[in-house]
Amino acid sequence: MEKRNDQTISARESRKLSLHIAICKWCKAYNKKLQLLDKIFKKTLTEKNAEINEAEIQDFKNKMIEKLNF
């Protein structure tokens, strides 16, 4: 999921990831939280007319994951 968010993944990787998310409840929950965080970050940054700094977003995600005990 992190690789998909950082860069483009192949069609094969995308299919494998989709299948895994469909059967793994932990990854499904993590994926939902990751999508929500991305949506919040992009909305907040857009509202403030700031440039999206992917490194800062990733750093924040990592800190959130640590706090959520993932």
Summary of the structure (lengths in Angstrom):
residues: 70
radius of gyration: 13.3
end to end distance: 13.6
largest distance: 38.7
contacts: 142
relative contact order: 0.11
helix: 79%
strand: 0%
